[in-house]
Amino acid sequence: MHIARGLQRLQIKGFDSRENVSGDVPDILQSKAFGYLQGNMSLVCSASKLAFTMLTDSSKQSSLVIQENKILKHVTESELDYILQTGIITKKKSLALCARKNVPYMFMHKTIQEFLASLYIAMNQTETDTILHAVQLVYCDGSSIFNISQLFIFTCGMFPLAAEKM
């Protein structure tokens, strides 16, 4: 909903530059309430892939504070700009070692990141085993799995089969 409201507030009706959006879009995102998302699914897909990729980064710090060069490996500059404008990702200049270089970014809240990561899992059902293996590699011990408890909860609602495998 935050993405939809941000896109609506910005009056972005048709950002999609790609005709094909990979993956199955969960039914909840296809309702009329999410009309602004339907014309911008590539942005949602990019944000969800970025969230999942950063959440499963082997460096725990990279999963929270993300350098711009890492982000631009997964999204285009225009997508990053729109994601910033919606408020899902924010710049944290105070965390940068040098104010002009490598300004770090953060998701607005880890719960947003986990929701988007869960959306990525739900949209890529044919790659479930590979995706869950990536999660297992980073969160394999008993205590670190609690760091992504919201990911599990969201996945239960969006893609119960993947949640069972988790």
C-alpha positions in Angstrom: 0.0 0.0 0.0 2.9 2.3 0.7 4.2 1.9 -2.8 0.7 2.5 -4.2 0.2 5.6 -2.2 3.6 7.0 -3.0 3.0 6.4 -6.7 -0.4 8.0 -6.5 0.9 11.0 -4.6 3.6 11.4 -7.2 1.0 11.0 -10.0 3.1 8.2 -11.6 0.6 6.2 -13.6 2.7 4.3 -16.0 6.4 3.9 -15.1 6.8 0.5 -16.6 9.4 0.5 -19.3 9.4 -3.3 -19.5 6.5 -5.1 -21.1 7.1 -8.4 -19.2 7.2 -8.6 -15.5 8.7 -11.8 -14.3 6.8 -14.0 -11.9 3.2 -14.4 -10.8 1.7 -11.4 -9.1 -0.1 -12.4 -5.9 -3.9 -11.9 -6.1 -3.9 -9.3 -3.4 -1.9 -6.9 -5.6 -4.3 -7.3 -8.5 -7.3 -5.8 -6.8 -8.7 -2.4 -7.8 -7.3 -0.8 -4.6 -3.8 -1.3 -6.1 -4.5 0.3 -9.4 -1.4 2.4 -9.4 0.7 -0.7 -8.8 -0.6 -2.5 -11.9 0.9 0.1 -14.2 4.2 0.0 -12.2 4.8 -3.7 -11.5 8.3 -3.6 -12.8 9.1 -1.1 -10.1 7.5 -3.3 -7.5 9.4 -6.3 -8.9 12.7 -4.4 -8.8 12.1 -3.2 -5.2 11.1 -6.7 -4.1 14.2 -8.3 -5.7 16.4 -5.7 -4.2 14.9 -6.3 -0.8 15.3 -10.0 -1.0 18.9 -9.8 -2.4 20.0 -7.4 0.4 18.2 -9.4 3.1 20.1 -12.5 2.0 23.4 -10.8 1.6 26.1 -12.7 3.5 27.2 -9.5 5.2 24.7 -8.7 7.9 25.6 -5.0 7.7 24.8 -5.0 3.9 21.4 -6.2 4.6 20.6 -3.1 6.6 22.8 -0.3 5.2 23.2 -0.6 1.4 25.8 1.2 -0.7 24.5 2.9 -3.9 26.7 0.8 -6.2 25.1 -2.4 -4.8 21.6 -1.0 -5.3 22.4 -0.1 -8.9 23.3 -3.7 -9.7 19.7 -4.6 -9.1 17.7 -1.5 -10.1 18.1 1.3 -12.7 18.8 4.8 -11.6 15.3 5.9 -12.5 13.8 3.0 -10.5 16.0 4.0 -7.5 14.8 7.5 -7.9 11.1 6.5 -7.8 11.7 4.1 -4.9 13.4 6.9 -3.0 10.4 9.3 -3.8 7.9 6.8 -2.5 9.9 6.6 0.8 10.6 2.9 0.8 14.3 3.5 0.7 16.0 6.5 2.3 19.4 8.1 2.0 21.4 8.1 5.2 24.1 10.7 4.6 25.0 10.6 8.3 26.2 7.0 7.9 28.6 7.8 5.0 32.3 7.8 5.7 32.7 10.5 3.1 29.7 12.8 2.6 30.0 12.8 -1.2 30.8 9.2 -2.0 28.9 6.0 -1.4 26.0 7.6 0.4 24.3 4.6 2.1 20.7 3.8 1.7 18.3 2.0 4.0 14.9 0.5 3.7 12.4 2.7 5.6 11.9 -0.2 8.1 13.1 -3.8 8.1 9.5 -5.0 8.1 9.0 -3.2 4.7 12.1 -5.0 3.4 10.9 -8.3 4.7 7.4 -7.8 3.1 9.0 -7.0 -0.2 11.3 -10.0 0.1 8.3 -12.2 0.8 6.6 -10.7 -2.3 9.7 -11.6 -4.3 9.4 -15.2 -3.0 5.7 -15.3 -3.9 6.3 -13.8 -7.4 9.1 -16.4 -8.2 7.4 -19.6 -7.3 9.3 -21.7 -9.9 12.5 -20.8 -8.2 11.4 -21.5 -4.6 14.1 -24.1 -3.9 16.9 -21.7 -5.0 15.4 -18.8 -3.1 14.9 -20.8 0.1 18.5 -22.1 -0.2 19.7 -18.5 -0.3 17.8 -17.8 2.9 19.1 -20.9 4.6 22.7 -20.0 3.8 22.5 -16.7 5.6 20.0 -17.6 8.4 21.0 -21.3 9.0 21.7 -21.1 12.8 18.9 -21.3 15.4 19.2 -17.7 16.6 19.6 -15.7 13.4 16.4 -17.1 11.9 14.5 -15.0 14.4 16.0 -11.9 12.6 13.7 -12.6 9.7 10.5 -13.7 11.5 8.4 -11.2 9.6 9.6 -12.7 6.3 8.2 -16.0 7.4 4.9 -14.5 8.5 4.4 -12.6 5.3 5.3 -15.7 3.2 2.7 -17.7 5.1 0.1 -15.3 3.7 1.4 -14.9 0.2 2.8 -18.3 -0.6 2.0 -21.0 2.0 3.9 -23.7 0.2 7.2 -21.8 0.5 6.4 -21.1 4.2 6.0 -24.8 4.8 9.4 -25.4 3.2 10.9 -22.7 5.4 
